Amino acid sequence: MRSNPLRNLLIRLVWDPGIDAGEYVIAYRSRGAEGGFEVVRGSDIVKVYLRGFEARSRWGVKYIPFHRILYVKNESTGEYLYRSRKPL
C-alpha cells in the first residue's frame, strides 16, 4: 500500500507529544459554508482514517475526506505544511 503524506502529517498532529496541535489549522472544502470552505484546528482531530479524518466542530464530530483538504498551516509561523493543487 502506498503511503499518504497528508495522512501521516495528521497522525503526527494527533500523536507526536512534541507538536502543539492547537497551533495548526486545516482548511477544507465545505459546500454549505460561507466562502466554500471551513477550518478546524489540529487539536480538534478525533481520529485519522485511511481516506479521511474526524474532527470536532460546532455541530458535533464531522468526517472530512482527504480530497477536500485545501491546506494545513502552522498559524504561529505562517508555514504551510500542505497545500492542495486544486484551487478553491
C-alpha positions as CSV (number, residue, x, y, z in Angstrom):
1,M,0.0,0.0,0.0
2,R,1.2,3.5,-0.9
3,S,2.0,6.0,1.9
4,N,-0.2,9.1,2.1
5,P,1.9,12.1,3.3
6,L,-1.2,14.1,4.3
7,R,-2.5,11.2,6.4
8,N,1.0,10.8,8.0
9,L,1.0,14.6,8.8
10,L,-2.4,14.4,10.5
11,I,-1.3,11.3,12.5
12,R,1.7,13.2,13.7
13,L,-0.5,16.1,14.9
14,V,-2.5,13.7,16.9
15,W,0.2,11.5,18.4
16,D,3.5,13.4,18.5
17,P,4.0,14.9,22.0
18,G,6.5,17.4,20.7
19,I,3.9,19.1,18.5
20,D,1.2,21.5,19.8
21,A,-1.7,20.5,17.5
22,G,-3.6,23.7,18.5
23,E,-1.1,25.8,16.5
24,Y,-2.2,24.1,13.3
25,V,-5.3,24.8,11.2
26,I,-6.8,22.6,8.5
27,A,-8.9,24.2,5.8
28,Y,-11.3,22.0,3.8
29,R,-14.0,22.4,1.1
30,S,-17.5,22.6,2.6
31,R,-20.4,23.1,0.3
32,G,-22.7,24.7,2.9
33,A,-20.1,27.1,4.4
34,E,-19.8,30.8,3.6
35,G,-16.9,31.1,1.1
36,G,-17.0,27.4,0.3
37,F,-14.6,26.2,3.0
38,E,-14.3,25.7,6.8
39,V,-11.4,25.5,9.1
40,V,-10.7,23.2,12.1
41,R,-7.7,23.1,14.5
42,G,-5.3,20.2,14.7
43,S,-6.3,19.8,18.3
44,D,-9.9,19.1,17.2
45,I,-8.9,15.9,15.3
46,V,-10.6,12.9,16.8
47,K,-9.4,10.1,14.6
48,V,-7.5,9.6,11.3
49,Y,-8.7,7.0,8.8
50,L,-7.3,5.7,5.6
51,R,-9.1,8.2,3.4
52,G,-10.1,11.0,5.8
53,F,-10.4,12.1,9.4
54,E,-12.9,13.0,12.0
55,A,-12.8,16.4,13.8
56,R,-14.9,18.1,16.4
57,S,-16.9,21.0,15.1
58,R,-19.8,23.3,16.3
59,W,-22.2,20.6,15.1
60,G,-20.5,17.6,16.6
61,V,-18.0,15.2,15.1
62,K,-17.6,15.5,11.3
63,Y,-15.9,13.2,8.8
64,I,-13.7,15.1,6.3
65,P,-12.2,13.1,3.3
66,F,-8.6,14.0,2.4
67,H,-9.6,15.1,-1.1
68,R,-11.4,18.0,0.4
69,I,-8.4,19.4,2.3
70,L,-7.1,22.7,0.9
71,Y,-4.2,23.3,3.3
72,V,-2.6,22.6,6.7
73,K,-0.9,25.6,8.2
74,N,1.0,26.4,11.3
75,E,-0.6,29.6,12.5
76,S,2.2,30.8,14.7
77,T,4.9,30.6,11.9
78,G,2.6,31.1,8.9
79,E,4.2,28.0,7.3
80,Y,2.1,25.8,5.0
81,L,2.8,22.1,5.6
82,Y,0.4,21.0,2.9
83,R,-1.4,22.8,0.1
84,S,-3.8,21.2,-2.4
85,R,-3.1,21.6,-6.1
86,K,-6.8,22.2,-6.7
87,P,-7.9,25.9,-6.4
88,L,-10.9,26.8,-4.4
